[in-house]
């Protein structure tokens, strides 16, 4: 019943409203323009492996694409996305042979897409189930697999009915954890569900192992890395470090989430107000000669975490924390603010306890962060041991991409 309701009412009405919504929303307008342009369809000599990722979920697909390319170098990879914001990231990834926006979820566009691309399998990263497309895949015997899937327990009868319908649209479900598996098994046949782990750990590990793109600046003091920060974060982090910086015990590296001119000016003015010397990466990158180094470009945060000993991950005093994986993968004692429950790893690594101290610590005030920083600077040997243990805990979660690739390669579509 839900499939019919979606097919004949929800989808047509939603598509009809899109032009009106596009007038007021830049991303919707950009997405519509991409879908209305004439398509340049691939001309593959063999059926491709098709990945779909809404936008940022492509980070979960990267390591799996790498694994499948190694196993099947002659099979092309096609990628679709929903949000246009991740287009360039997908286009630049070396494992992708063709990419484009997912068509509108209507019978005609979906049929045309499947005829032109002719995929052998569909792999969905985490979420973004589109009923019409999935129904047509099933009618064409194209196996659909969702990976890196997480599922909370659903108690509401209405939500359970919807969740069951949603999961019934795919053929296999590869979960991140056993808890996710148990929750998913309560909604679909247990035989469809397996625990495979989180492939994003593999992607973060890969990025941390890549050759450096930046020359690591010389510095003879411990580095505190404040990554993906917003003004709400910096009003806590900078004052918390003032005494430590003035005593010449450490240096602060700030990597703002949006390093535009206005934000850089705001950070340097706060440094001036706190009587802290500062420098910009673009002006002097060989040596950290000031108390604060401001990174005024994007794209290298994972590498920058590798410079440090302690880290704060931004967004967590604003509303939702950014990824903590890179800091933890680099072995840093990591701090977040009170708004972190949106992030699975931020919750999980609070329970990774080493000598009664968590790998990830929640701080709620300037004074609390100040106390934590001074503790670790007073105990350098303990900090080194904890850093090693954090890396071991992170590394123990690697390998999901290889497991998923092995499972997929046994599918009949590769026979």
C-alpha positions as CSV (number, residue, x, y, z in Angstrom):
1,X,0.0,0.0,0.0
2,X,2.8,2.4,0.8
3,X,4.5,1.7,-2.5
4,X,1.3,2.6,-4.4
5,X,0.8,5.7,-2.3
6,X,4.3,6.8,-3.0
7,X,4.2,6.0,-6.7
8,X,0.9,7.7,-7.5
9,X,0.7,10.5,-5.0
10,X,3.9,11.3,-3.0
11,X,6.4,11.2,-5.8
12,X,4.3,13.1,-8.5
13,X,3.3,15.8,-6.0
14,X,6.9,16.2,-4.7
15,X,8.2,16.6,-8.3
16,X,5.5,19.1,-9.1
17,X,6.5,21.3,-6.1
18,X,10.2,21.2,-7.0
19,X,10.2,24.2,-9.4
20,X,8.4,26.3,-6.7
21,X,10.9,25.3,-4.0
22,X,13.8,25.9,-6.3
23,X,12.9,29.6,-6.3
24,X,13.9,29.8,-2.7
25,X,16.5,27.1,-2.2
26,X,19.9,27.3,-4.0
27,X,20.7,23.5,-3.6
28,X,17.3,22.4,-5.0
29,X,17.7,24.8,-7.9
30,X,21.2,23.5,-8.6
31,X,20.0,19.9,-8.4
32,X,17.1,20.5,-10.8
33,X,19.4,22.2,-13.3
34,X,21.7,19.2,-13.2
35,X,18.8,16.8,-13.9
36,X,17.3,18.9,-16.7
37,X,20.6,19.1,-18.6
38,X,21.1,16.6,-21.5
39,X,22.8,13.6,-20.1
40,X,26.1,12.2,-21.3
41,X,25.5,8.5,-20.8
42,X,28.4,6.1,-20.3
43,X,29.5,3.7,-23.0
44,X,30.8,0.8,-21.0
45,X,31.8,-2.5,-22.6
46,X,30.6,-4.4,-19.6
47,X,28.0,-3.8,-16.9
48,X,29.2,-1.4,-14.2
49,X,29.0,-1.6,-10.4
50,X,26.7,1.1,-9.4
51,X,27.1,3.1,-6.1
52,X,24.6,5.6,-4.8
53,X,25.4,8.1,-2.1
54,X,23.2,11.0,-1.1
55,X,26.2,13.4,-0.7
56,X,28.6,13.1,2.2
57,X,27.8,9.4,2.4
58,X,30.2,9.0,-0.5
59,X,33.0,9.0,2.2
60,X,31.7,5.6,3.2
61,X,31.9,4.4,-0.4
62,X,35.4,5.4,-1.2
63,X,37.3,2.6,0.5
64,X,34.8,0.0,-0.9
65,X,35.3,1.4,-4.4
66,X,39.0,1.0,-3.9
67,X,38.6,-2.6,-2.8
68,X,36.3,-3.5,-5.7
69,X,38.6,-1.8,-8.2
70,X,41.4,-4.0,-6.9
71,X,39.3,-7.1,-7.3
72,X,37.7,-6.3,-10.6
73,X,39.9,-3.8,-12.4
74,X,38.1,-4.3,-15.7
75,X,34.6,-3.5,-14.3
76,X,33.7,0.2,-14.4
77,X,32.3,2.1,-11.4
78,X,29.3,4.3,-11.8
79,X,28.2,6.7,-9.0
80,X,25.0,8.6,-8.5
81,X,24.3,11.2,-5.8
82,X,21.2,13.1,-4.7
83,X,22.7,16.4,-3.5
84,X,24.8,18.5,-5.9
85,X,27.1,19.7,-3.2
86,X,29.3,16.5,-3.5
87,X,29.6,16.5,-7.3
88,X,33.2,17.7,-7.5
89,X,34.4,15.3,-4.7
90,X,32.9,12.4,-6.6
91,X,34.2,13.5,-10.0
92,X,37.8,13.8,-8.6
93,X,37.9,10.4,-7.0
94,X,40.1,8.1,-9.1
95,X,38.0,5.0,-8.8
96,X,34.9,6.5,-10.4
97,X,34.5,5.9,-14.1
98,X,31.2,7.8,-14.5
99,X,29.0,9.8,-12.2
100,X,25.8,11.9,-12.4
101,X,22.8,12.9,-10.3
102,X,20.2,10.3,-9.5
103,X,17.2,10.9,-11.8
104,X,13.9,12.0,-10.4
105,X,12.1,9.1,-8.7
106,X,9.5,8.7,-11.4
107,X,8.9,5.7,-13.8
108,X,10.2,7.3,-17.0
109,X,13.4,8.8,-15.7
110,X,14.3,5.7,-13.7
111,X,13.6,3.4,-16.7
112,X,15.8,5.5,-19.0
113,X,18.6,5.5,-16.4
114,X,18.6,1.8,-15.9
115,X,18.5,1.1,-19.7
116,X,21.4,3.5,-20.4
117,X,23.7,2.6,-17.4
118,X,22.7,-1.1,-17.2
119,X,24.2,-1.8,-13.8
120,X,25.0,-5.3,-12.5
121,X,24.4,-4.4,-8.9
122,X,23.4,-1.4,-6.8
123,X,25.3,-0.5,-3.6
124,X,23.7,2.2,-1.4
125,X,25.8,4.0,1.1
126,X,24.0,4.1,4.4
127,X,20.7,5.7,3.5
128,X,18.7,7.3,0.6
129,X,16.3,4.6,-0.5
130,X,14.2,5.7,-3.5
131,X,11.2,3.4,-3.9
132,X,10.6,3.7,-7.7
133,X,14.2,3.1,-8.6
134,X,14.5,0.2,-6.2
135,X,11.2,-1.3,-7.5
136,X,12.5,-1.1,-11.0
137,X,15.8,-2.6,-10.0
138,X,14.0,-5.6,-8.5
139,X,11.9,-6.1,-11.6
140,X,15.1,-6.2,-13.6
141,X,16.8,-8.6,-11.1
142,X,19.4,-6.0,-10.2
143,X,20.6,-6.9,-6.7
144,X,20.4,-4.0,-4.3
145,X,22.6,-3.9,-1.2
146,X,22.8,-1.2,1.5
147,X,26.1,-1.0,3.4
148,X,27.4,0.9,6.4
149,X,23.8,0.7,7.6
150,X,22.7,1.8,11.1
151,X,19.4,1.1,12.7
152,X,17.9,2.2,16.0
153,X,15.3,0.2,17.8
154,X,11.8,1.3,16.6
155,X,9.0,1.0,19.1
156,X,6.2,3.0,17.5
157,X,3.8,0.8,15.4
158,X,3.5,3.4,12.7
159,X,7.3,3.9,12.4
160,X,7.9,0.2,12.5
161,X,5.5,-0.3,9.6
162,X,7.3,2.4,7.6
163,X,10.8,1.0,8.6
164,X,9.7,-2.5,7.5
165,X,8.5,-1.2,4.1
166,X,11.7,0.8,3.6
167,X,14.0,-2.1,4.3
168,X,11.9,-4.4,2.2
169,X,13.0,-2.5,-0.9
170,X,16.6,-3.8,-0.7
171,X,17.9,-7.3,-1.0
172,X,20.8,-7.3,1.5
173,X,21.6,-5.1,4.5
174,X,25.2,-4.8,5.7
175,X,25.2,-3.3,9.2
176,X,27.9,-1.4,11.1
177,X,27.5,-3.2,14.4
178,X,25.8,-6.2,16.0
179,X,23.3,-3.8,17.7
180,X,22.3,-2.4,14.3
181,X,22.0,-6.0,13.1
182,X,19.6,-7.0,15.9
183,X,17.5,-3.9,15.4
184,X,17.3,-4.5,11.6
185,X,16.5,-8.2,12.1
186,X,13.4,-7.2,14.0
187,X,12.1,-5.5,10.9
188,X,13.1,-7.9,8.0
189,X,14.2,-11.5,7.6
190,X,17.3,-12.1,9.6
191,X,18.9,-13.9,6.6
192,X,19.0,-10.5,4.8
193,X,21.1,-8.9,7.5
194,X,24.8,-9.1,8.3
195,X,27.3,-7.2,10.5
196,X,30.2,-5.9,8.3
197,X,31.5,-2.9,10.2
198,X,32.0,0.7,9.2
199,X,34.0,1.2,6.0
200,X,34.7,4.9,6.8
201,X,37.3,3.8,9.3
202,X,39.2,2.3,6.3
203,X,38.8,5.5,4.4
204,X,40.1,7.7,7.2
205,X,43.0,5.2,7.7
206,X,43.8,5.5,4.0
207,X,43.9,9.3,4.2
208,X,46.2,9.2,7.2
209,X,48.6,6.9,5.4
210,X,48.8,9.0,2.2
211,X,52.0,10.9,1.5
212,X,51.8,14.4,3.1
213,X,50.5,17.2,0.9
214,X,51.7,19.9,3.3
215,X,55.2,20.4,4.7
216,X,54.8,19.9,8.4
217,X,55.8,23.2,10.1
218,X,58.7,23.1,12.6
219,X,57.6,23.5,16.2
220,X,59.3,22.6,19.5
221,X,56.1,22.7,21.5
222,X,53.0,20.3,21.7
223,X,50.3,21.2,19.3
224,X,46.6,21.5,20.1
225,X,44.5,21.1,16.9
226,X,41.1,22.8,16.8
227,X,39.5,21.3,13.7
228,X,36.3,22.3,11.8
229,X,35.6,25.1,14.2
230,X,32.8,27.7,14.3
231,X,32.7,31.0,16.3
232,X,30.7,29.2,19.0
233,X,33.7,26.7,19.4
234,X,36.4,29.4,19.2
235,X,34.8,31.4,22.0
236,X,35.6,28.4,24.3
237,X,38.8,27.0,22.8
238,X,40.8,30.3,22.6
239,X,40.1,31.4,26.2
240,X,40.7,27.9,27.5
241,X,44.2,27.9,26.0
242,X,45.2,31.5,26.8
243,X,47.2,30.7,30.0
244,X,48.8,27.6,28.4
245,X,49.9,29.6,25.3
246,X,51.2,32.6,27.3
247,X,53.3,30.2,29.4
248,X,54.8,28.9,26.2
249,X,53.7,25.3,26.9
250,X,51.9,24.6,23.6
251,X,50.8,26.1,20.3
252,X,47.2,26.3,19.0
253,X,46.4,25.4,15.4
254,X,42.9,26.5,14.4
255,X,41.3,25.0,11.3
256,X,38.0,26.9,10.8
257,X,35.2,25.0,9.0
258,X,34.7,27.9,6.6
259,X,38.0,29.7,6.2
260,X,36.6,32.7,4.3
261,X,38.0,36.2,4.8
262,X,35.4,37.2,7.4
263,X,36.0,34.2,9.5
264,X,39.8,34.5,9.4
265,X,39.5,38.2,10.4
266,X,37.2,37.2,13.3
267,X,39.7,34.6,14.6
268,X,42.7,36.9,14.4
269,X,40.7,39.7,16.2
270,X,39.9,37.3,19.0
271,X,43.6,36.4,19.2
272,X,44.4,40.1,19.4
273,X,41.8,40.7,22.1
274,X,43.4,37.9,24.2
275,X,46.9,39.3,23.5
276,X,48.0,36.2,21.5
277,X,50.4,36.3,18.6
278,X,49.1,34.7,15.4
279,X,50.1,33.8,11.9
280,X,48.3,32.5,8.8
281,X,49.4,29.3,7.1
282,X,49.3,31.1,3.7
283,X,51.8,33.7,4.9
284,X,54.2,31.5,6.8
285,X,54.1,27.7,6.8
286,X,57.6,26.6,7.5
287,X,57.7,27.2,11.2
288,X,55.1,28.0,13.9
289,X,56.6,31.1,15.4
290,X,53.4,32.5,16.9
291,X,51.1,31.2,19.7
292,X,48.3,30.6,17.2
293,X,48.5,29.2,13.7
294,X,45.3,29.8,11.6
295,X,44.9,27.5,8.6
296,X,43.3,29.6,5.9
297,X,42.5,26.9,3.3
298,X,40.5,23.7,3.2
299,X,41.1,20.0,2.4
300,X,43.9,18.9,4.7
301,X,42.4,18.6,8.1
302,X,43.1,14.8,8.4
303,X,46.8,15.5,7.7
304,X,46.9,18.4,10.1
305,X,45.5,16.3,13.0
306,X,48.6,14.1,12.5
307,X,50.8,17.1,13.6
308,X,49.2,17.3,17.0
309,X,48.9,15.7,20.4
310,X,45.5,17.0,21.6
311,X,42.4,18.0,19.5
312,X,39.1,19.7,19.7
313,X,36.5,18.9,17.1
314,X,34.2,21.8,16.1
315,X,30.5,22.1,15.7
316,X,30.1,20.7,19.2
317,X,29.4,24.0,20.8
318,X,27.2,25.1,17.8
319,X,24.7,22.3,17.4
320,X,26.2,19.1,15.9
321,X,29.8,18.0,16.0
322,X,31.8,17.3,12.9
323,X,33.6,14.0,12.3
324,X,35.9,12.9,15.1
325,X,37.3,9.9,13.2
326,X,40.3,11.8,11.8
327,X,41.5,13.0,15.2
328,X,41.0,9.6,16.8
329,X,42.7,7.9,13.8
330,X,45.7,10.1,14.3
331,X,45.8,9.0,18.0
332,X,44.9,12.4,19.5
333,X,43.3,12.8,22.9
334,X,40.1,14.3,21.6
335,X,37.6,16.8,23.1
336,X,34.1,17.7,22.0
337,X,31.5,20.1,23.4
338,X,28.0,19.2,24.6
339,X,26.5,18.9,21.1
340,X,28.0,15.6,19.9
341,X,25.2,13.1,20.1
342,X,24.7,13.2,16.3
343,X,28.1,11.5,15.9
344,X,28.3,7.8,16.5
345,X,32.0,7.7,17.0
346,X,31.9,10.6,19.5
347,X,29.6,8.5,21.6
348,X,31.4,5.2,21.1
349,X,34.9,6.5,22.0
350,X,33.7,7.9,25.3
351,X,33.5,4.3,26.3
352,X,37.0,3.5,25.1
353,X,38.6,4.0,28.6
354,X,42.4,3.8,29.1
355,X,43.5,3.9,32.8
356,X,40.1,5.4,33.8
357,X,40.4,8.2,31.2
358,X,38.3,8.1,28.0
359,X,39.8,8.4,24.5
360,X,37.2,11.2,23.8
361,X,36.2,13.6,26.5
362,X,33.1,15.9,26.6
363,X,33.8,19.4,27.9
364,X,31.1,21.9,28.7
365,X,33.0,25.0,29.7
366,X,36.2,27.0,29.2
367,X,37.5,26.1,32.7
368,X,36.9,22.4,32.1
369,X,38.8,22.4,28.8
370,X,41.6,24.4,30.4
371,X,42.0,21.8,33.2
372,X,42.0,18.9,30.8
373,X,44.7,20.5,28.6
374,X,46.9,21.3,31.6
375,X,46.6,17.7,32.9
376,X,47.8,16.2,29.7
377,X,50.7,18.6,29.3
378,X,51.7,17.8,32.8
379,X,51.8,14.0,32.0
380,X,53.5,13.7,28.6
381,X,54.4,10.0,29.1
382,X,50.8,9.1,29.9
383,X,49.7,11.2,26.9
384,X,52.0,9.1,24.6
385,X,50.7,5.8,26.0
386,X,47.1,7.0,25.6
387,X,47.8,8.1,22.0
388,X,49.1,4.7,21.2
389,X,46.1,3.0,22.8
390,X,43.7,5.2,20.9
391,X,45.3,4.3,17.6
392,X,45.0,0.6,18.5
393,X,41.3,1.0,19.3
394,X,40.8,2.8,16.0
395,X,42.8,0.1,14.0
396,X,40.8,-2.7,15.6
397,X,37.8,-1.3,13.7
398,X,39.4,-1.5,10.3
399,X,38.6,-4.1,7.6
400,X,34.9,-3.5,6.9
401,X,35.6,-2.6,3.2
402,X,37.5,-5.9,2.6
403,X,34.7,-7.9,4.2
404,X,32.0,-6.2,2.2
405,X,34.0,-6.5,-1.0
406,X,34.4,-10.3,-0.4
407,X,30.7,-10.7,0.2
408,X,29.7,-8.7,-2.9
409,X,32.2,-10.6,-5.1
410,X,30.4,-13.8,-4.3
411,X,27.2,-12.4,-5.8
412,X,25.8,-14.1,-8.9
413,X,26.2,-10.8,-10.8
414,X,29.9,-11.4,-10.9
415,X,29.7,-15.0,-12.1
